[in-house]
Amino acid sequence: MKTIFLVALMNLMSVDGYQHIYVFTKPTFTTIEECKDWGRQNTPIIAQQLYREYGPDIGPPHMVSCVNEDIVRKIQLAQDGKTET
């Protein structure tokens, strides 16, 4: 079974054109539904962490989603300018 992560897609674009993405590494989940439930119940915790990471001027995230570890890996590779082999 793959690990599920909560991921925030921010409204902020980096200089190289990538959208900022924040991956919450704790907690992790075993199902999408478990992740969604945690996200709905812990919106203030999510907002506080994003505020700490990006500061007050960023605003709310564009989207918060639950994705598996393969998607997180693809996002990280894309942002590093690499392709998955």
C-alpha positions in Angstrom: 0.0 0.0 0.0 1.3 3.4 -0.9 1.7 6.3 1.5 -0.7 9.2 1.1 0.4 12.8 1.7 -1.5 16.1 2.1 -0.3 18.6 -0.4 -1.0 22.3 -0.7 -0.7 23.9 -4.1 0.1 27.6 -3.4 -0.9 30.7 -5.4 2.8 31.7 -5.5 4.9 31.1 -8.6 8.7 30.7 -8.4 11.1 32.7 -10.6 11.5 29.6 -12.9 7.7 29.3 -13.4 6.9 26.5 -11.0 4.0 26.8 -8.6 5.0 26.4 -5.0 3.9 23.1 -3.6 4.1 22.2 0.1 4.0 18.5 1.1 3.0 17.8 4.6 5.2 14.9 5.6 3.5 14.4 9.0 1.0 12.9 9.4 0.9 10.4 6.5 -2.1 8.3 5.7 -3.0 4.9 4.2 -6.1 6.0 2.4 -7.3 9.1 0.5 -10.4 9.2 2.6 -8.4 9.2 5.9 -6.3 12.1 4.5 -9.3 14.1 3.5 -11.0 13.6 6.9 -7.8 14.8 8.7 -7.5 17.8 6.4 -11.2 18.8 7.0 -10.7 18.5 10.8 -7.4 20.3 10.9 -7.7 23.3 8.7 -6.3 25.7 11.3 -3.1 23.5 11.6 -2.7 23.4 7.8 -3.2 27.2 7.6 -0.7 27.8 10.5 2.0 25.7 8.9 1.6 27.4 5.5 1.8 30.8 7.2 5.0 29.7 8.9 6.4 28.5 5.6 5.4 31.3 3.3 4.5 34.3 5.5 1.4 36.5 5.6 1.5 37.8 2.0 0.9 34.5 0.2 -2.8 34.2 1.0 -4.6 30.9 1.1 -3.5 27.9 -1.0 -5.0 27.5 -4.5 -5.8 23.8 -3.6 -5.2 21.3 -0.9 -5.2 17.6 -2.0 -4.3 14.1 -0.9 -2.0 12.3 -3.2 0.1 9.1 -3.1 3.9 9.0 -2.8 4.3 8.4 -6.6 2.7 11.8 -7.4 4.8 13.5 -4.7 7.9 12.0 -6.3 6.9 13.2 -9.8 6.2 16.7 -8.5 9.6 16.8 -6.8 11.4 15.5 -9.9 9.6 18.1 -12.1 10.6 20.9 -9.8 14.2 19.7 -9.8 14.1 19.6 -13.6 14.5 15.9 -13.8 12.5 13.2 -15.5 11.6 9.9 -13.8 13.5 6.8 -15.2 
